[in-house]
Amino acid sequence: MLLHFYKYEGAGNDFIIIDNRISKLVLDKESVVSLCLRHFGIGADGLMLLENNAEGRNNIDFVMRFFNPDGSAGMMCGNGGRCIVRFAKDMGIIEGNKTIFLAPDGEHSAEILQGDNIALKMNNVAKFDFFSEGIWCNTGASHFVVPCLDVKKEDVLQRGRQLRYDQRFEKYNGANINFYTEINKNHLLIRTYERGVEGETLACGTGITATALCYAIRNNFPMGNHSIKISTLHNDLQVRFFKDDTSFSDIYLIGPAKKVFYGEIEIR
């Protein structure tokens, strides 16, 4: 079978995107793994299917289905969300600069800004669990946020793997691990170990969002609107939110998303 695909990237997070509105392609775990392999397949941090809104809701432009490179599914991806919005705009699915779509964690809205930037609205977050090393929350995916003195020197692979499989996170079905250093007030440098990838990625949208919220809690931000700049080793993003006591709403992840290339590949 000849499969047509597109490759998009958001802040260094790269994704295979397939227009599945007509073909109704069903991919098993092995196929997803094979396609995401960097040396033997297309290579990506994840794979997404763009599908029609089967529920027939008038306000929904499309449905996003996300798969990790290990074939697991059922979670939100912030950078992937921005990329699939850019893809939907490129395909003529979105009229104007605003959209609403369904993702694994529910409904999301997004706005296409100047340049390559897209503002993706994330779901409200109210639950936080506190541990000696850091803070856990769920921003569409399970995240553990750990402050450190110098994130550039952090052994993200080793320490991230240790924490990712820590027994304390079994009740969350594991966790992505985010390490950050404060550059100055409201500006952080972050590195992330992602479950499903089982390694460090160049960026993680839900992790960037989680880190911003946990930083606000750790530093006792007052009630109100706030904006935090989050730098990865390669890109800058922004997280805006409204803080009310220890809950957060109007959360926006803002950053770049663009097409890299498109092609076709033979799959079994």
C-alpha positions as CSV (number, residue, x, y, z in Angstrom):
1,M,0.0,0.0,0.0
2,L,1.3,3.4,-1.0
3,L,0.9,5.9,1.9
4,H,1.0,9.7,1.3
5,F,2.3,11.6,4.3
6,Y,3.4,15.1,5.4
7,K,6.2,16.1,7.8
8,Y,5.8,19.0,10.1
9,E,7.8,20.4,13.0
10,G,7.0,22.6,16.0
11,A,10.0,23.9,17.9
12,G,12.1,20.9,16.8
13,N,9.4,18.3,17.7
14,D,8.8,16.6,14.3
15,F,5.7,14.7,13.3
16,I,4.3,12.6,10.5
17,I,0.8,13.8,9.6
18,I,-1.6,11.8,7.4
19,D,-4.8,13.2,5.9
20,N,-7.3,10.4,6.9
21,R,-10.6,12.1,6.0
22,I,-11.2,9.8,3.0
23,S,-8.9,6.8,3.2
24,K,-9.9,5.7,6.7
25,L,-6.5,4.2,7.3
26,V,-6.1,2.0,10.4
27,L,-2.5,1.7,11.6
28,D,-1.5,-1.0,14.1
29,K,1.3,-0.4,16.6
30,E,4.0,-2.1,14.5
31,S,3.2,0.2,11.5
32,V,3.5,3.4,13.7
33,V,6.8,2.2,15.1
34,S,8.1,1.4,11.7
35,L,7.1,4.8,10.2
36,C,8.6,6.7,13.1
37,L,12.0,5.0,13.0
38,R,14.6,7.5,12.0
39,H,17.0,5.2,10.2
40,F,14.6,2.8,8.6
41,G,11.3,4.8,8.3
42,I,10.3,8.4,7.8
43,G,11.5,9.3,11.3
44,A,9.5,11.4,13.8
45,D,8.7,12.1,17.4
46,G,5.1,11.1,16.8
47,L,2.4,10.4,14.1
48,M,-0.9,12.1,13.7
49,L,-4.0,11.3,11.7
50,L,-6.3,14.2,10.7
51,E,-9.9,12.9,10.5
52,N,-13.4,14.2,10.0
53,N,-15.6,15.0,12.9
54,A,-17.6,11.8,13.2
55,E,-19.9,13.4,15.9
56,G,-21.1,15.9,13.4
57,R,-20.7,18.9,15.8
58,N,-20.9,22.1,13.8
59,N,-18.1,23.9,15.6
60,I,-15.5,21.2,15.1
61,D,-13.2,21.5,12.1
62,F,-11.4,18.2,12.4
63,V,-10.2,15.5,14.8
64,M,-6.6,14.9,15.8
65,R,-5.5,11.3,16.6
66,F,-2.0,11.1,18.1
67,F,0.5,8.2,18.4
68,N,3.9,8.1,20.1
69,P,6.8,6.6,18.2
70,D,6.4,3.4,20.3
71,G,2.8,3.0,19.0
72,S,1.1,4.1,22.2
73,A,-1.9,6.5,21.9
74,G,-4.5,8.4,23.8
75,M,-2.7,11.5,24.9
76,M,-2.4,15.2,23.9
77,C,0.7,16.7,22.3
78,G,1.0,20.5,22.4
79,N,3.6,20.8,19.6
80,G,1.7,18.3,17.6
81,G,-1.5,20.2,18.1
82,R,0.1,23.3,16.7
83,C,1.5,21.4,13.8
84,I,-1.8,19.8,12.8
85,V,-3.5,23.2,13.0
86,R,-0.9,24.5,10.5
87,F,-1.5,21.3,8.4
88,A,-5.3,21.9,8.4
89,K,-4.8,25.5,7.3
90,D,-2.4,24.4,4.5
91,M,-5.1,21.8,3.4
92,G,-7.8,24.5,3.3
93,I,-9.8,22.9,6.2
94,I,-9.6,26.1,8.3
95,E,-11.3,29.2,7.1
96,G,-9.7,32.3,8.5
97,N,-7.2,32.2,11.3
98,K,-9.1,30.4,14.1
99,T,-10.2,26.8,14.6
100,I,-11.7,24.4,17.0
101,F,-10.7,20.7,16.9
102,L,-11.0,17.5,18.9
103,A,-7.8,16.0,20.4
104,P,-7.4,12.9,22.7
105,D,-7.9,15.1,25.8
106,G,-11.0,16.9,24.4
107,E,-11.8,20.1,22.6
108,H,-9.1,22.7,21.8
109,S,-9.2,26.1,20.0
110,A,-6.2,27.7,18.2
111,E,-5.3,30.9,16.4
112,I,-2.9,31.2,13.6
113,L,-0.6,34.3,14.3
114,Q,1.9,36.1,12.3
115,G,4.8,34.2,10.8
116,D,4.9,30.5,11.7
117,N,3.4,31.0,15.2
118,I,0.2,29.4,16.5
119,A,-1.5,29.9,19.8
120,L,-3.0,26.7,21.0
121,K,-5.5,26.8,23.9
122,M,-4.8,24.0,26.4
123,N,-7.3,22.5,28.9
124,N,-7.6,24.0,32.4
125,V,-5.4,22.5,35.1
126,A,-6.3,22.2,38.8
127,K,-4.6,19.1,40.2
128,F,-1.0,19.2,41.3
129,D,0.9,16.6,43.4
130,F,4.0,17.6,45.2
131,F,7.2,15.5,45.7
132,S,10.6,16.2,47.1
133,E,12.2,16.7,43.7
134,G,9.4,18.6,42.0
135,I,5.7,18.9,41.1
136,W,3.4,16.6,39.0
137,C,0.5,17.7,36.9
138,N,-1.4,16.7,33.7
139,T,-1.6,19.1,30.8
140,G,-3.1,16.6,28.4
141,A,-0.2,14.2,29.2
142,S,1.3,13.3,32.6
143,H,4.3,15.5,33.5
144,F,6.8,15.7,36.4
145,V,8.6,19.1,36.6
146,V,12.0,19.3,38.3
147,P,14.0,22.5,38.9
148,C,17.8,22.2,38.6
149,L,20.8,24.5,38.9
150,D,22.1,24.1,35.3
151,V,19.8,22.2,32.9
152,K,22.5,22.2,30.2
153,K,24.6,20.0,32.4
154,E,21.8,17.7,33.5
155,D,22.0,14.0,32.4
156,V,18.5,14.1,31.0
157,L,18.6,10.6,29.6
158,Q,19.8,8.8,32.7
159,R,17.9,10.8,35.3
160,G,14.9,11.2,33.2
161,R,14.7,7.4,32.6
162,Q,15.0,6.8,36.4
163,L,12.2,9.1,37.2
164,R,10.0,8.1,34.3
165,Y,9.8,4.5,35.7
166,D,9.7,5.6,39.4
167,Q,7.1,3.7,41.3
168,R,5.5,6.9,42.6
169,F,4.3,7.7,39.1
170,E,2.7,4.3,38.4
171,K,-0.7,5.7,39.4
172,Y,-0.3,8.2,36.5
173,N,0.7,5.4,34.1
174,G,4.2,6.9,34.2
175,A,5.3,10.5,33.5
176,N,7.2,12.7,31.1
177,I,10.1,14.3,33.0
178,N,10.9,18.0,32.6
179,F,14.1,19.7,33.9
180,Y,14.3,23.4,34.0
181,T,16.6,26.3,35.0
182,E,15.5,29.9,35.7
183,I,17.4,32.2,33.3
184,N,15.7,35.2,34.9
185,K,12.3,36.0,36.2
186,N,9.6,34.5,33.9
187,H,12.2,33.0,31.5
188,L,13.1,29.3,31.8
189,L,15.4,26.9,29.9
190,I,13.9,23.4,29.7
191,R,14.8,19.9,28.6
192,T,12.4,17.0,28.5
193,Y,12.6,13.2,28.7
194,E,9.5,11.9,26.9
195,R,7.7,8.6,27.6
196,G,6.7,6.9,24.4
197,V,9.9,8.3,22.8
198,E,11.9,7.0,25.7
199,G,14.5,9.6,25.3
200,E,15.1,13.4,25.2
201,T,13.3,15.4,22.5
202,L,14.1,18.8,21.2
203,A,10.8,20.2,22.6
204,C,7.6,19.0,24.3
205,G,4.5,21.3,24.2
206,T,2.6,19.7,27.1
207,G,5.8,19.6,29.1
208,I,6.5,23.3,28.4
209,T,3.0,24.1,29.5
210,A,3.4,22.0,32.7
211,T,6.7,23.6,33.5
212,A,5.3,27.1,33.3
213,L,2.4,26.2,35.6
214,C,4.5,24.4,38.1
215,Y,7.0,27.3,38.1
216,A,4.1,29.7,38.9
217,I,3.1,27.6,41.8
218,R,6.6,27.2,43.1
219,N,7.1,30.9,43.0
220,N,3.7,31.9,44.5
221,F,2.5,33.9,41.5
222,P,-0.5,36.1,42.5
223,M,-3.9,35.7,41.0
224,G,-4.2,37.2,37.6
225,N,-2.9,36.9,34.0
226,H,0.7,35.9,33.4
227,S,3.2,35.1,30.6
228,I,6.3,33.0,30.8
229,K,9.0,32.6,28.2
230,I,10.2,29.0,27.8
231,S,13.4,28.3,25.9
232,T,14.4,24.9,24.6
233,L,18.0,24.4,23.4
234,H,16.8,25.5,19.9
235,N,13.6,27.6,20.1
236,D,11.6,30.0,22.2
237,L,8.0,29.5,23.1
238,Q,5.5,31.4,25.3
239,V,2.9,30.1,27.8
240,R,0.1,32.5,28.8
241,F,-2.4,31.7,31.6
242,F,-4.7,33.0,34.3
243,K,-3.9,31.8,37.8
244,D,-6.6,31.5,40.4
245,D,-5.2,30.2,43.7
246,T,-3.7,26.9,42.5
247,S,-5.9,26.4,39.4
248,F,-5.1,27.6,35.9
249,S,-7.4,28.6,33.0
250,D,-7.1,30.4,29.7
251,I,-3.8,28.5,29.1
252,Y,-2.2,29.2,25.7
253,L,0.9,27.5,24.3
254,I,2.4,29.8,21.6
255,G,5.2,28.8,19.3
256,P,6.2,28.0,15.7
257,A,4.8,25.2,13.5
258,K,5.7,24.6,9.8
259,K,5.8,22.1,7.0
260,V,9.2,20.4,6.4
261,F,8.3,18.1,3.4
262,Y,5.8,15.6,2.0
263,G,6.2,12.3,0.3
264,E,5.0,8.7,-0.1
265,I,6.1,5.4,1.4
266,E,5.2,1.8,0.8
267,I,3.7,0.1,3.8
268,R,2.4,-3.4,4.3
